Amino acid sequence: MSIETDNNTIGRGDGRRLRIAWHAALFDALGIYGVLLALVVAGCALSPRFASPDNLLNVLRNVTLLGIVCAGVAFVTYSRHYADLSVPAIMAFSGLAAISMQPYGIGASLAAGLGAGLLVGLVNGVAVGYGRVNPIVWTLAMAFLLDGLLRWFYAGRQLYPDAGTRPGAFFLGLSQRELPGGFPLPTAIMLGVILAAHLVMKHTKFGAQVQLVGAAPDVAHTSGVNVPAIVVKVFVLSAFTTSVAGLLLTSMNRQGTFDTGLGYDFNAVTAVVLGGVSLQGGRGSVAGVLGGVLVIGVLLNLLTLLGVGSFGQMVVKGLVFVAVVGATSFFARRSGRGEP
């Protein structure tokens, strides 16, 4: 059976492809924010406490550190290097280094924390960019290596900032400070970092080069782009945002330990992929990544309000993630943009 339209005949198969194309266009237009809107509507309907200003601010607080981490990890994924699995180790290393240097002042403490993370990012970038090792294998190995070194060097001990000193009191207050009006400083930092990452990715030469490296590394090389140098930069950028999150998390926990940041690697990958950044590189946006982070926060908050336990939350979260990633892959393939 076919449908007659003016001078064209659209068969049943063609009509089905048109419907799929229309759905794909709608999915692209809404993306992860369509999922976020659906969760917000469901939250308002299922719990009277969900839409309260305090609860919504709590959602932002809970995803602050994840959002900061994802702002950098997104560049690694965007460049076709999948993910940085050394994220937890960098967070732990940054926090421990910062506390260890507090006797030398606030500046030395913060510089040590950021410098420790940047050093790991530089090593990762050189190994992956110039050594061409597998990024997943390398960063996972780096995570194990750092974890072992931190356990050995600190003998499994926890370090505590000295609240009686000016550097210690300043460090402990990092995660507690608020802007005028009561808005949390860490959340403001997250929004600022994500905005900066968005501008870099979409409106700078470096962002365009990262996109070209991710989409077509061979073309980037023949076009004169220093591909290994770009890879180094994305890993250093990822390490920088991860170090910032590590300092804030250590301040929040009021202690530095070798397992600070546990789980942030896979949560970051999940948020980045949910946000539409392709693991094959060259496609996605930081704005979408923010949506992925918010979806995680809203979903977990709603499940908590409904009294769902931790195991139930894991099951529901997994089902939602599988559905969203599956839909993204399906529509990308149907529209000719995805992998076969």
N, C-alpha and C positions, 0 to 999 in steps of 0.2 A: 504494500500500500504506500502511496505517496501523497504529498500535499502540493497542490498547484498554487503558485504565487506568481502573479504577473507572467514573466517569461521564464521563470526558473522552477524547477521541480526539486523539492526537498524530500528525500527518502526518509524512511524511519531511522536508519542509522545516522543520517546527517542531522536529523532533528535531535537525536539523543546526544550527539556531539555538541550541538548548539546549547542544549540544556546544561551539559557539563561545563561548557565554556562560561555560561552565565553564572553558574554556581561558583566556578573558580574565580571569576571576577569579583563576585560578592565576597568570597572568602578572603581574597587579597585586600579588598577595601576595608573589611572589618578586622581581619587578622586576629591577633591575640587579644585585641581590645574588645572584639565581639564576645570572646569567651569571658573576659573580665566583666563586661556589662551583664552577661547572663548570670555570673556568680553574684554580682552585687544585687541584682533583682531577686535572686533566690535567697540571698541573705536577708534582705528587707522583709521578704515574705515569711521566712522561717523563724527569725529571731527578732524580737522588738529591740534588743540591745545592739544589734549589728550596726545600724545607721547612726548611732550616737557619736558625737564628735570625739569623745574620749576613746571609743573603740576604734574608730577609723585612724586616729592618731597612733593608737597602739599597733595597728597593722603596719603603718609606715615605720614605726620603731623596730618592729620585728624583722623587717626586710632590709633595714639600712645597710648592714654589713654585707649582706649578699649582693645588694645593688652595687656597692662600691667595688667588690670583687669582679662582678660581671662586666662592669664598664671596661675593664682591661682584658679580661679573658675573651670578650667578644672579638677583639682584634686578632687574637690568636686563631680563633675559629674562622673568622672572616678571611684570613690569609691562607686557608686550606691546611692548617696544622692542628685541626681537631680541638685539642684542649690542653690546658696546662694542669697536669695532675700533681704538680708539686705545690699547689696552693696551700694545703694545710701546713706543710713543713715551712713554707715561707712565712705564714702567719705566726707560727710558733717561734721561729728564729728571730723575727722582727721584735716580738714582744720580749723575749728573753734578752736580746741584745740591748734593747732600750732600758730595761730595768738594771742590767749590769753596769751601764754607763751613767746612771743617775748621780753617783757621787761626784761626777765631773760637771754637772750642770744640766739645765733643761735642754739647751741647744745640742750638747753632746749626746744626750739621751735620745732625742728625736732623730738626730742625724745617724746615730748608730742603728736605730731601728729601721729607718728607711734604707740606709746603706747596705745593711745585711740582706734585705730583700732584693735590692737592685743588683747586688753581686750574684745572687742565685739566678736572677733573670738574665744577666749577661752571660753566665756560663751556659744556661739553657739555650739562649739564642745563638751563641757561637757554635755549640754542638749540633743544633738542628739546622742552622742556616749554612754554616761552612762545612761542618762534618757530615751533613745530610743523613743524620741518624733518624730513626722513627721517633716522632715527637711524643707519642703515647708511651713507648717503651722508655725513652730517655727521661721524661719528666716523672714517670712513676719510679724509675730507679733513683732519681735524684731525691724524691720524697722519702724513699726507704733509707738512702744514705744519710740525709740530713736528720731523720728521726733517730737513727742509730748514733750519730755524732752528738746530737743534743742530749740524748740519754746518757752517753758516756761522759761528756764534758761536765754536765751538771749533776752527774751521779744520780739521776732520777729525781732530783730535788725540785721543789717548786720555789720560785723567787717571788718575794713580796716587796712592792714599793714601800719605802719608808714614809709614811704619812706625816712624820714629824719634821721632814725636810721640805724645803721649797720645791725642789724638782719632783719629789715623791708626791706631794700634795697636788702639784700641777698635773702630773700624769694621771693620778686617780680621778681628777676632776674632768678629764677630757671627755669621757663618755657621759658625764652628768650635766654638762653645761647646757644652758638654754639661751636662745636669742630673745630679744624683747618680744613679749607676747606669749612666752612659754613654749616656743617651737624648739624642739631638740637640735642642738648644734650638730651631732652626728648625722641626723637626717638631712639637715641643710647641706652638710658636706657631700652626702650621697647625691643629692639633686644637682649640686654644683659640678661634681665629678662626671655625672652622666651627661649633663649639658655640654661640658667641655669635650667629652668623648664624642658626642654627636656632632659637634662642630668640626672636630678634627677629622672624623670619618667622612663627612659629607662636603666639607668646604675647604679642604686643604690639599696641597699636592701630595702630601704623605698619605692621606686617606685614599686618594685616587690610585696611588701606587699599590697600596695594600689591596684594594679591590681588584686591580689588574693581576697582581700576583696570585690572588685567590681564584680568580676566574680563569686565567690562562697564564700560568707561570712561564711557559716557553715563549709566549708572545711578549710578556714583560721583559724577559731576558734579551730578546732580539730588539726590543724597543729602547734598550739602553738603561733599563731599571736595574739597579744593583740589588738583585733578589736576596742574596744572603744578608746584606745590610738591613733590608726591610724586615727580614725574619728576626734578626737580632733586636730591632727596635720594638716589634710587637711583643716579644717575650719580656723585654725590659719594661714596657708599658704595663703589661699584665702584672709583673712583679711589683711595680710601684703601687698600683691600686690595691693589690693584695696586702702589701706592707702597711698601707694606711688602715685597711680593715683590721689587720693583725694588731696594730697599736691600740685601736679603739676597743677591740675585743679583750685584749689583755687588761686595759684600763677598766672595762666593765666587769671582768672576772676578778679584778683586784689581785691578780697573780699571773705569773708567767710559767707555763708548763710546756713540756715537749709535745703534748697532744692538743694544744690550742689550735682551733680551726678544723678539727676533725669533721669530715663530712661536707665541708664547703666546696671541695673539688667537684663532686658529682652533683651537688645542688646547683653550682654555677653552670655546669654543662647543661643540666636540665632547663634552667631558666633561659640560657642563651638559645637553645634549640627551640624551646616553646616560643621564644620571641621572634622566630623566623630566620635566624642566621643559619645558613646551610652548612652542614659539616663538610660539604664539597667545596666550600669557599666561594667568595665573590658575591654573595647575595645576603641581604638582611640589613638591619639598621639598629642603632643603639636605642632609638625610640621603641622599637619592637622588643628589645631586650628588657627595657624597663617594664613593658607590659607583662612579659614573662615572669619577672620578679614579683610584680604586684599580684598576678594570678596565684602564685605560690602562697604569698602572704594572706590573701583573702580566703583562699580555699582552706588553709590550715586554721585560720581564725574562725571561720564559719563552723568547721568540724568541731572545734573546741567548744564553741557556744552551744552546739547541739549535744555535747556530752559524749562525743565519739572518742574512744580511747586511742592510744598511740598506735596499736596494731591496726585498728580499723582505719585510722588516718592514712597509714601507709598503703593499705589496699585501695582506698578511694583515690588517693593522690596518684597512685600508679595507673589506675583505670583512666583517670582524666588525662594524664600525660600521654598514655598510649593512644587515646582517642584523638587528641589534638595533633600529635606528631604524625599519626596515621593519616588524618585528614589533610595535613599540610603536604605530605608526600604524595597522596592520591591526586590532589588538585594540581600540584606542581607537575606531575607526570602528564596528566591529561591536557594541561595547557602548553606542554612542550618545553617546560623549563626544568623539570626534574630529571633525576637519573632514571634509566630504564629499569 
